[in-house]
Amino acid sequence: MRKTGKRKMYIWIGALLVLIGGILIWFHIPYSPVKRDFKNDVAVLKDSNQLVENDKLFKCEDFSHLPLAIQRYIESSGYIGMPKMNYMKMEYHNVDFMQGKNGPALKIDYTQYNFVAAPCRMALIDSSMFGVPFEGYDYYQNGIGGMKGVIAKGITLFDQKGADMDKACLATFLAESMFAPSILLQDYITFEEISDYKVKATITFAGQTASGIFTFNEQYEMISFTTNDRAVTNGDGTMEYIPWSAVCGEYQFSETGMKYPTKFQAVWHYPDGDFIYFDGKISSVIYGNI
């Protein structure tokens, strides 16, 4: 009986070690369902026929109907003479990221694509929590926005959807429109000059409208975008509209002569103080001219 009991124990220990080994291998291989879905969705969008003209270069007159601050931003950033883009890819590495005011602090890598022909944005978060892979997928396509978080490559922590999320994702797309100037020329976006350094922008798509204010410094670098049209998800699952800003700075020139910010923060302006939940440096900006 003793030998039989020991044999069963060894079998259970062996099975447990195999299971743990399999889990560790699964955690460390590059493949994941979330990354697969992200890559597949981006590939489909790149191959779609809904593209803007890509055989022309940006000219000053393309922007002559826009507020002066935007015209000067475009000129000083080196976009004149560059090919019009169909999409933008932006990458961040080792971003300081907070999941809510009382949530855990993470280091994340962040990859996003913004498409021009219709407002569309896909973004992937790649990180880990206590050594366990954590991935997030932010998306906005065909007027539908959402944010999904997955741990251990298969366990969904949250999956936020709905009209408030649609509007929030549209506002985020608007906030980043200055980084892909083809967007500024589309019919779904309009501008109103407020002052020499402030411009109100409004985007309308699929029955949703979002607006906000771009602020430029004296060098006509875009330094912030602020909106009241992004809702934050509270700990109890409810959503609340809090002023939100995208803040950028530390501009530098790329090898192609384009000037872009390397510092980017996302900030909630709560009544009791500002909460910076995304604080990172832009590693690269790549444009697609299909």
Residue frames as qw, qx, qy, qz and C-alpha x, y, z in Angstrom:
[[0.000, 0.884, 0.467, 0.000, 0.00, 0.00, 0.00],
 [0.310, -0.779, 0.090, 0.538, 2.83, 2.32, 0.84],
 [0.387, -0.134, 0.592, 0.694, 4.50, 1.75, -2.54],
 [0.187, 0.613, 0.679, 0.358, 1.19, 2.36, -4.31],
 [0.150, -0.920, -0.290, 0.219, 0.64, 5.60, -2.37],
 [0.362, -0.603, 0.301, 0.644, 4.13, 6.84, -3.16],
 [0.370, 0.168, 0.685, 0.605, 3.71, 5.94, -6.81],
 [0.082, 0.806, 0.561, 0.170, 0.47, 7.98, -7.00],
 [0.266, -0.869, -0.056, 0.414, 2.16, 10.87, -5.23],
 [0.406, -0.336, 0.492, 0.692, 5.06, 10.83, -7.71],
 [0.282, 0.464, 0.695, 0.472, 2.59, 10.73, -10.59],
 [0.055, -0.916, -0.396, 0.039, 0.73, 13.76, -9.21],
 [0.355, -0.739, 0.177, 0.544, 3.98, 15.65, -8.61],
 [0.422, -0.050, 0.625, 0.655, 5.16, 14.81, -12.11],
 [0.185, 0.676, 0.634, 0.327, 1.88, 15.94, -13.64],
 [0.181, -0.926, -0.212, 0.254, 2.01, 19.16, -11.64],
 [0.402, -0.538, 0.363, 0.646, 5.57, 19.87, -12.78],
 [0.351, 0.258, 0.684, 0.585, 4.58, 19.24, -16.40],
 [0.038, 0.847, 0.520, 0.105, 1.61, 21.59, -15.99],
 [0.287, -0.855, 0.015, 0.431, 3.78, 24.33, -14.43],
 [0.438, -0.264, 0.532, 0.674, 6.38, 23.88, -17.16],
 [0.279, 0.512, 0.679, 0.446, 3.71, 24.14, -19.84],
 [0.077, -0.932, -0.339, 0.101, 2.32, 27.32, -18.29],
 [0.370, -0.704, 0.225, 0.563, 5.79, 28.89, -18.10],
 [0.404, 0.031, 0.642, 0.651, 6.48, 28.02, -21.73],
 [0.145, 0.728, 0.621, 0.252, 3.09, 29.47, -22.75],
 [0.206, -0.912, -0.159, 0.319, 3.86, 32.68, -20.86],
 [0.358, -0.640, 0.364, 0.575, 7.22, 33.14, -22.54],
 [0.476, 0.260, 0.644, 0.539, 6.52, 32.32, -26.18],
 [0.008, -0.124, 0.132, 0.983, 5.84, 35.43, -28.32],
 [0.254, -0.324, -0.704, -0.578, 2.46, 34.19, -29.58],
 [0.140, 0.278, 0.684, -0.659, -0.79, 35.24, -27.93],
 [0.218, 0.611, 0.742, 0.170, -4.42, 35.42, -29.12],
 [0.008, -0.893, -0.217, 0.395, -4.57, 39.15, -28.37],
 [0.182, -0.583, 0.469, 0.638, -1.45, 39.91, -30.42],
 [0.301, 0.173, 0.839, 0.420, -2.76, 37.67, -33.20],
 [0.174, 0.778, 0.602, -0.041, -6.06, 39.55, -33.33],
 [0.093, -0.848, 0.047, 0.520, -4.28, 42.91, -33.28],
 [0.239, -0.374, 0.647, 0.620, -1.92, 41.98, -36.13],
 [0.269, 0.369, 0.836, 0.302, -4.72, 40.45, -38.20],
 [0.111, 0.857, 0.453, -0.221, -6.98, 43.49, -37.76],
 [0.113, -0.762, 0.254, 0.585, -4.18, 45.88, -38.73],
 [0.298, -0.129, 0.774, 0.543, -3.28, 43.78, -41.77],
 [0.256, 0.607, 0.741, 0.130, -6.88, 43.86, -43.00],
 [0.028, 0.913, 0.199, -0.356, -7.03, 47.63, -42.58],
 [0.230, -0.572, 0.491, 0.616, -3.76, 48.09, -44.49],
 [0.237, 0.057, 0.844, 0.478, -5.10, 45.98, -47.34],
 [0.287, 0.674, 0.618, -0.286, -8.49, 47.68, -47.48],
 [0.382, 0.487, 0.438, 0.652, -9.53, 49.89, -50.38],
 [0.173, -0.935, -0.304, -0.064, -10.58, 52.78, -48.13],
 [0.639, -0.248, 0.025, 0.728, -7.43, 54.80, -48.64],
 [0.110, 0.910, 0.059, -0.396, -6.72, 58.45, -49.23],
 [0.643, 0.741, -0.149, 0.122, -4.66, 59.72, -52.14],
 [0.741, -0.538, 0.226, 0.331, -1.04, 58.72, -51.75],
 [0.699, 0.333, 0.285, 0.565, 0.45, 60.02, -54.98],
 [0.115, 0.856, 0.074, 0.499, 0.65, 63.64, -53.88],
 [0.488, -0.005, -0.459, 0.743, 2.82, 65.62, -51.52],
 [0.208, -0.788, -0.460, 0.353, 1.63, 68.01, -48.85],
 [0.311, 0.455, 0.152, 0.820, 1.53, 71.63, -50.05],
 [0.054, -0.112, -0.400, 0.908, 0.99, 74.81, -48.08],
 [0.415, -0.064, -0.234, -0.877, -2.27, 75.46, -49.91],
 [0.500, -0.234, -0.826, -0.114, -3.68, 72.15, -48.66],
 [0.397, -0.446, -0.637, 0.487, -3.92, 73.73, -45.21],
 [0.109, 0.200, 0.051, 0.972, -4.73, 77.32, -46.20],
 [0.463, -0.512, -0.392, -0.608, -8.37, 76.99, -45.07],
 [0.704, -0.425, -0.519, 0.232, -7.32, 75.93, -41.55],
 [0.349, -0.934, -0.037, 0.064, -6.53, 78.23, -38.60],
 [0.331, 0.836, -0.397, 0.187, -3.16, 79.97, -38.80],
 [0.486, -0.599, 0.611, -0.179, -1.77, 78.10, -35.80],
 [0.890, 0.082, 0.448, 0.000, -2.26, 74.79, -37.60],
 [0.667, 0.730, -0.062, 0.134, -0.69, 76.13, -40.80],
 [0.036, 0.825, -0.514, 0.229, 2.39, 77.25, -38.87],
 [0.720, -0.355, 0.579, -0.143, 2.53, 73.94, -37.00],
 [0.900, 0.352, 0.254, 0.047, 2.50, 72.03, -40.29],
 [0.496, 0.810, -0.222, 0.220, 5.21, 74.21, -41.82],
 [0.178, -0.762, 0.561, -0.270, 7.50, 74.26, -38.74],
 [0.794, -0.243, 0.537, -0.149, 7.11, 70.49, -38.29],
 [0.097, -0.448, 0.764, 0.454, 8.46, 69.78, -41.77],
 [0.601, 0.311, 0.722, -0.145, 5.38, 68.17, -43.30],
 [0.499, 0.768, -0.041, -0.399, 5.34, 70.34, -46.43],
 [0.371, 0.617, -0.655, -0.228, 6.76, 68.29, -49.29],
 [0.269, -0.186, 0.931, -0.164, 6.20, 64.97, -47.51],
 [0.298, -0.163, -0.813, -0.472, 3.89, 62.31, -49.03],
 [0.618, -0.290, 0.096, -0.724, 0.33, 62.26, -47.76],
 [0.016, -0.194, 0.959, -0.205, -0.07, 59.29, -45.44],
 [0.616, -0.247, -0.566, -0.489, -2.80, 56.67, -45.27],
 [0.786, -0.556, -0.267, -0.036, -1.94, 55.57, -41.75],
 [0.033, 0.750, -0.516, 0.412, 0.47, 56.18, -38.90],
 [0.857, -0.237, -0.430, 0.157, 2.26, 53.70, -36.67],
 [0.094, -0.773, 0.375, -0.503, 3.55, 54.98, -33.34],
 [0.816, -0.135, -0.526, 0.196, 5.54, 53.02, -30.77],
 [0.310, -0.776, 0.346, -0.427, 6.35, 53.59, -27.11],
 [0.750, 0.040, -0.620, 0.226, 8.61, 51.50, -24.87],
 [0.458, -0.176, -0.604, 0.628, 8.78, 51.25, -21.06],
 [0.227, -0.554, -0.170, -0.783, 5.84, 53.56, -20.47],
 [0.017, 0.056, 0.737, -0.673, 4.77, 54.27, -16.87],
 [0.437, -0.279, -0.548, -0.656, 1.14, 53.18, -16.89],
 [0.205, -0.014, 0.713, -0.670, -1.45, 53.20, -14.09],
 [0.256, -0.349, -0.820, -0.374, -4.67, 51.18, -14.20],
 [0.406, -0.767, -0.412, -0.276, -6.85, 53.70, -12.40],
 [0.137, -0.812, 0.293, -0.487, -6.09, 55.96, -9.44],
 [0.631, -0.508, 0.520, -0.272, -5.82, 53.01, -7.07],
 [0.964, 0.257, -0.026, -0.058, -4.70, 50.43, -9.60],
 [0.808, -0.303, 0.254, 0.436, -1.30, 48.81, -10.07],
 [0.135, 0.848, -0.340, -0.383, 1.59, 50.61, -11.73],
 [0.895, 0.179, 0.363, 0.187, 2.95, 48.88, -14.81],
 [0.100, -0.561, 0.520, 0.636, 5.73, 49.23, -17.33],
 [0.725, 0.461, 0.498, -0.119, 4.25, 48.72, -20.77],
 [0.208, -0.138, 0.580, 0.776, 5.14, 48.73, -24.44],
 [0.416, 0.628, 0.447, -0.483, 2.50, 50.43, -26.56],
 [0.211, -0.041, 0.666, 0.714, 1.99, 50.13, -30.32],
 [0.387, 0.611, 0.479, -0.497, -0.76, 51.99, -32.15],
 [0.257, 0.195, 0.629, 0.707, -2.03, 52.50, -35.68],
 [0.263, 0.609, 0.322, -0.676, -4.18, 55.48, -36.72],
 [0.389, 0.304, 0.707, 0.506, -5.89, 55.22, -40.13],
 [0.027, -0.220, 0.066, 0.973, -6.94, 58.24, -42.15],
 [0.160, -0.228, -0.664, -0.694, -9.76, 57.53, -44.61],
 [0.578, -0.614, -0.335, -0.421, -12.26, 56.98, -41.78],
 [0.295, -0.675, 0.505, -0.450, -11.52, 57.48, -38.08],
 [0.964, -0.068, -0.255, -0.033, -9.92, 54.21, -37.01],
 [0.043, -0.727, 0.600, -0.332, -7.41, 53.43, -34.27],
 [0.944, -0.144, -0.296, 0.002, -5.89, 50.15, -33.06],
 [0.009, -0.743, 0.545, -0.387, -3.53, 49.97, -30.07],
 [0.880, -0.116, -0.455, 0.075, -1.80, 47.10, -28.28],
 [0.359, -0.766, 0.432, -0.313, -0.52, 47.10, -24.69],
 [0.856, 0.125, -0.481, 0.144, 2.16, 44.53, -23.90],
 [0.189, -0.661, 0.498, -0.529, 3.17, 44.10, -20.25],
 [0.606, -0.111, -0.778, 0.120, 3.17, 41.72, -17.28],
 [0.506, -0.637, 0.152, -0.561, 1.73, 41.61, -13.77],
 [0.664, -0.488, 0.537, -0.181, 3.79, 39.69, -11.19],
 [0.238, -0.347, 0.852, 0.311, 5.52, 37.84, -14.00],
 [0.466, 0.423, 0.777, -0.016, 2.25, 36.93, -15.71],
 [0.189, 0.161, 0.469, 0.847, 1.66, 38.39, -19.20],
 [0.194, 0.679, 0.503, -0.499, -0.87, 41.22, -19.37],
 [0.229, 0.131, 0.549, 0.793, -2.13, 42.54, -22.70],
 [0.253, 0.615, 0.427, -0.613, -4.58, 45.24, -23.64],
 [0.281, 0.282, 0.651, 0.646, -6.31, 46.02, -26.90],
 [0.180, 0.598, 0.264, -0.735, -7.82, 49.47, -27.53],
 [0.281, 0.214, 0.730, 0.585, -9.80, 49.80, -30.74],
 [0.338, 0.596, 0.266, -0.678, -12.05, 52.15, -32.68],
 [0.075, -0.067, 0.771, 0.629, -13.46, 51.09, -36.04],
 [0.195, -0.405, -0.724, -0.524, -16.72, 51.74, -37.88],
 [0.365, -0.578, -0.030, -0.729, -17.88, 53.95, -35.03],
 [0.870, -0.435, -0.209, -0.100, -17.38, 51.23, -32.39],
 [0.183, 0.666, -0.580, 0.432, -14.79, 51.65, -29.67],
 [0.883, -0.429, -0.140, -0.126, -13.67, 49.43, -26.83],
 [0.059, 0.683, -0.665, 0.295, -10.91, 48.42, -24.47],
 [0.955, -0.162, -0.209, -0.133, -10.08, 44.86, -23.49],
 [0.106, -0.703, 0.665, -0.229, -7.59, 43.60, -20.92],
 [0.957, 0.014, -0.268, -0.114, -6.33, 40.01, -20.84],
 [0.310, -0.691, 0.636, -0.148, -4.01, 38.32, -18.32],
 [0.567, -0.216, 0.794, 0.042, -2.15, 35.04, -18.81],
 [0.071, 0.208, -0.704, -0.676, -2.96, 35.30, -22.53],
 [0.258, -0.257, -0.855, -0.368, -6.44, 33.87, -22.02],
 [0.226, -0.580, -0.695, 0.359, -8.24, 35.35, -19.00],
 [0.069, 0.639, 0.268, 0.717, -10.25, 38.51, -19.72],
 [0.266, -0.251, -0.528, 0.766, -9.97, 41.03, -16.88],
 [0.239, 0.612, 0.319, -0.683, -12.21, 43.65, -18.47],
 [0.283, 0.281, 0.695, 0.598, -13.97, 44.30, -21.75],
 [0.085, 0.573, 0.334, -0.744, -15.39, 47.82, -21.88],
 [0.163, 0.315, 0.665, 0.658, -17.84, 48.75, -24.63],
 [0.011, 0.747, 0.613, -0.258, -20.82, 51.05, -25.21],
 [0.270, 0.877, 0.255, 0.304, -21.72, 54.53, -26.40],
 [0.337, -0.920, 0.168, 0.107, -19.49, 56.28, -23.83],
 [0.675, -0.328, 0.499, 0.432, -16.53, 54.19, -24.95],
 [0.572, 0.567, 0.438, 0.398, -17.31, 54.93, -28.63],
 [0.061, 0.979, 0.076, 0.179, -17.15, 58.65, -27.91],
 [0.538, -0.750, 0.316, 0.219, -14.01, 58.36, -25.78],
 [0.723, -0.024, 0.510, 0.465, -12.17, 56.48, -28.53],
 [0.414, 0.764, 0.329, 0.370, -13.26, 59.06, -31.11],
 [0.197, -0.976, 0.086, -0.024, -11.91, 61.83, -28.86],
 [0.678, -0.479, 0.431, 0.354, -8.59, 59.96, -28.54],
 [0.650, 0.378, 0.461, 0.471, -8.33, 59.70, -32.32],
 [0.153, 0.941, 0.161, 0.255, -8.93, 63.45, -32.55],
 [0.483, -0.834, 0.201, 0.176, -6.24, 64.15, -29.94],
 [0.648, -0.301, 0.531, 0.456, -3.64, 62.40, -32.10],
 [0.615, 0.706, 0.346, 0.067, -4.73, 63.90, -35.43],
 [0.067, 0.950, -0.263, -0.156, -1.89, 66.44, -35.50],
 [0.489, -0.481, 0.687, 0.239, 0.62, 63.60, -35.74],
 [0.437, 0.202, 0.779, 0.401, -0.84, 62.40, -39.07],
 [0.112, 0.394, 0.009, -0.912, -1.74, 65.59, -40.99],
 [0.174, -0.143, -0.772, -0.595, -3.75, 63.79, -43.68],
 [0.161, -0.526, -0.803, 0.228, -6.41, 63.49, -40.99],
 [0.041, -0.507, -0.226, 0.831, -6.66, 67.28, -40.74],
 [0.174, 0.222, -0.469, -0.837, -7.79, 67.42, -44.38],
 [0.079, -0.273, -0.943, -0.170, -10.69, 64.99, -44.03],
 [0.309, -0.459, -0.342, -0.759, -14.35, 66.03, -44.09],
 [0.645, -0.508, -0.571, -0.012, -15.10, 64.42, -40.73],
 [0.531, -0.443, -0.296, 0.658, -13.06, 67.03, -38.84],
 [0.140, 0.853, 0.205, 0.459, -13.52, 70.82, -38.52],
 [0.539, -0.157, -0.316, 0.765, -11.60, 73.59, -36.78],
 [0.099, -0.926, -0.273, -0.242, -12.36, 76.92, -35.14],
 [0.454, 0.352, -0.332, 0.748, -9.70, 79.48, -34.23],
 [0.484, -0.756, -0.418, 0.140, -9.91, 80.58, -30.59],
 [0.227, -0.920, 0.186, 0.260, -6.71, 82.60, -30.32],
 [0.340, 0.760, -0.538, -0.132, -3.23, 82.80, -31.86],
 [0.101, 0.406, -0.899, 0.129, -2.23, 79.60, -30.04],
 [0.405, 0.107, 0.818, -0.395, -5.52, 77.79, -29.41],
 [0.417, 0.101, -0.586, -0.688, -7.75, 75.94, -31.87],
 [0.658, 0.026, 0.577, -0.483, -10.99, 74.08, -31.20],
 [0.237, 0.200, -0.844, -0.438, -11.38, 70.86, -33.18],
 [0.708, 0.077, 0.419, -0.564, -14.56, 68.84, -33.69],
 [0.108, 0.193, -0.913, -0.342, -14.82, 65.36, -35.15],
 [0.709, 0.139, 0.286, -0.630, -18.09, 63.74, -36.24],
 [0.330, 0.271, -0.851, -0.305, -18.44, 60.15, -37.31],
 [0.389, -0.192, -0.897, -0.082, -21.06, 57.37, -37.15],
 [0.447, -0.703, -0.445, -0.329, -23.49, 59.50, -35.17],
 [0.646, -0.582, -0.228, 0.439, -20.91, 60.49, -32.54],
 [0.272, 0.840, -0.071, 0.465, -19.29, 63.90, -32.05],
 [0.699, -0.521, -0.161, 0.463, -16.29, 64.83, -29.90],
 [0.292, 0.863, -0.044, 0.410, -14.39, 68.07, -29.58],
 [0.706, -0.524, -0.107, 0.464, -11.45, 69.56, -27.77],
 [0.102, 0.987, -0.120, -0.042, -8.88, 72.33, -27.78],
 [0.831, 0.178, -0.060, 0.524, -5.38, 72.13, -29.22],
 [0.241, -0.952, 0.086, 0.170, -2.80, 74.46, -27.63],
 [0.768, 0.437, -0.073, 0.461, 0.46, 75.46, -29.32],
 [0.514, -0.621, -0.051, 0.590, 3.53, 77.22, -27.91],
 [0.125, 0.860, -0.128, -0.478, 5.33, 80.17, -29.47],
 [0.124, -0.400, 0.782, 0.462, 7.30, 77.82, -31.74],
 [0.725, 0.189, -0.183, -0.637, 3.93, 76.42, -32.92],
 [0.247, 0.113, -0.960, 0.071, 4.63, 73.05, -31.43],
 [0.669, -0.426, -0.345, -0.503, 1.42, 71.36, -30.34],
 [0.089, 0.357, -0.748, 0.553, 1.77, 70.97, -26.57],
 [0.241, 0.127, 0.832, -0.482, -1.66, 69.78, -25.44],
 [0.393, -0.255, -0.594, -0.654, -5.15, 68.68, -26.37],
 [0.143, 0.064, 0.727, -0.668, -7.92, 68.96, -23.77],
 [0.416, -0.234, -0.614, -0.629, -11.44, 67.58, -23.99],
 [0.467, -0.134, 0.543, -0.685, -14.52, 67.00, -21.85],
 [0.807, 0.203, -0.201, -0.517, -15.71, 64.19, -24.12],
 [0.541, 0.226, -0.804, 0.100, -13.81, 61.26, -22.58],
 [0.752, -0.520, 0.023, -0.405, -15.39, 59.24, -19.80],
 [0.114, 0.454, -0.839, 0.277, -13.30, 57.42, -17.19],
 [0.755, -0.250, -0.566, -0.217, -14.37, 54.03, -15.84],
 [0.387, -0.630, 0.441, -0.509, -14.66, 54.03, -12.05],
 [0.043, -0.295, 0.934, -0.196, -13.85, 51.10, -9.82],
 [0.509, 0.210, 0.699, -0.457, -17.52, 50.11, -9.59],
 [0.408, 0.282, 0.777, 0.388, -17.83, 49.95, -13.38],
 [0.209, 0.884, 0.374, -0.188, -19.69, 53.26, -13.79],
 [0.547, 0.299, 0.214, 0.752, -18.41, 55.87, -16.22],
 [0.175, -0.859, -0.255, 0.408, -17.87, 59.54, -15.41],
 [0.517, 0.719, 0.109, 0.452, -16.95, 62.45, -17.68],
 [0.527, -0.709, 0.040, 0.467, -13.76, 64.07, -16.37],
 [0.330, 0.898, -0.246, -0.154, -11.64, 66.64, -18.27],
 [0.891, -0.093, 0.316, 0.312, -8.82, 64.82, -20.03],
 [0.199, 0.897, -0.304, -0.252, -5.62, 66.03, -21.67],
 [0.901, 0.179, 0.083, 0.385, -2.94, 64.68, -23.95],
 [0.172, -0.942, 0.218, 0.186, 0.26, 66.59, -23.15],
 [0.893, 0.219, 0.112, 0.376, 3.37, 66.39, -25.33],
 [0.067, -0.959, 0.249, 0.114, 6.76, 68.02, -25.61],
 [0.519, -0.503, 0.605, 0.335, 10.51, 67.49, -26.07],
 [0.743, 0.640, 0.084, -0.177, 10.26, 67.81, -29.84],
 [0.422, -0.482, 0.609, 0.468, 13.02, 66.50, -32.05],
 [0.553, 0.565, -0.333, -0.514, 13.64, 66.07, -35.77],
 [0.912, 0.037, 0.409, 0.012, 13.55, 62.67, -37.44],
 [0.509, -0.212, 0.572, 0.607, 15.95, 61.55, -40.16],
 [0.328, 0.549, 0.634, 0.435, 13.37, 62.63, -42.75],
 [0.131, 0.219, 0.009, 0.967, 13.27, 66.17, -41.36],
 [0.461, -0.607, -0.454, -0.462, 9.93, 65.87, -39.58],
 [0.005, -0.324, 0.581, -0.747, 9.66, 67.34, -36.10],
 [0.673, -0.412, -0.511, -0.342, 7.61, 65.35, -33.60],
 [0.460, -0.670, 0.374, -0.447, 7.27, 65.15, -29.79],
 [0.506, 0.195, -0.828, 0.145, 9.09, 62.41, -27.93],
 [0.020, 0.049, 0.745, -0.665, 7.35, 63.04, -24.58],
 [0.458, -0.311, -0.493, -0.671, 3.67, 62.12, -24.21],
 [0.049, 0.066, 0.799, -0.596, 1.38, 62.04, -21.17],
 [0.374, -0.468, -0.610, -0.518, -2.31, 61.25, -20.75],
 [0.077, 0.032, -0.565, 0.821, -3.90, 63.07, -17.82],
 [0.287, -0.662, -0.663, -0.201, -7.25, 62.98, -16.03],
 [0.046, 0.357, -0.240, 0.902, -8.05, 66.32, -14.36],
 [0.436, -0.520, -0.731, 0.073, -9.93, 65.22, -11.25],
 [0.246, -0.888, -0.133, -0.364, -11.36, 67.84, -8.87],
 [0.691, -0.702, 0.127, 0.120, -8.79, 66.80, -6.24],
 [0.264, -0.695, 0.540, 0.395, -5.83, 67.00, -8.62],
 [0.617, 0.544, -0.448, -0.351, -4.35, 65.76, -11.88],
 [0.808, -0.205, 0.553, -0.018, -3.76, 62.04, -12.39],
 [0.359, 0.621, -0.602, -0.352, -1.13, 61.10, -15.00],
 [0.874, -0.077, 0.443, -0.187, -1.85, 57.51, -15.95],
 [0.852, 0.381, 0.189, 0.306, 0.24, 57.28, -19.15],
 [0.144, -0.924, 0.281, 0.216, 3.74, 58.76, -19.08],
 [0.851, 0.002, 0.411, 0.328, 6.09, 57.74, -21.85],
 [0.045, -0.631, 0.426, 0.646, 8.42, 58.61, -24.66],
 [0.804, 0.533, 0.070, -0.254, 7.57, 58.06, -28.31],
 [0.653, -0.330, 0.564, 0.383, 10.16, 55.67, -29.72],
 [0.222, -0.044, 0.668, 0.709, 9.20, 55.93, -33.38],
 [0.510, 0.574, 0.285, -0.573, 6.64, 57.38, -35.79],
 [0.260, -0.078, 0.798, 0.537, 6.23, 55.62, -39.14],
 [0.524, 0.439, 0.094, -0.724, 3.87, 56.61, -41.94],
 [0.519, 0.153, 0.815, 0.208, 2.27, 54.26, -44.42],
 [0.388, 0.544, -0.195, -0.718, 1.72, 55.36, -48.00],
 [0.675, 0.088, 0.732, 0.004, 0.22, 52.28, -49.52]]
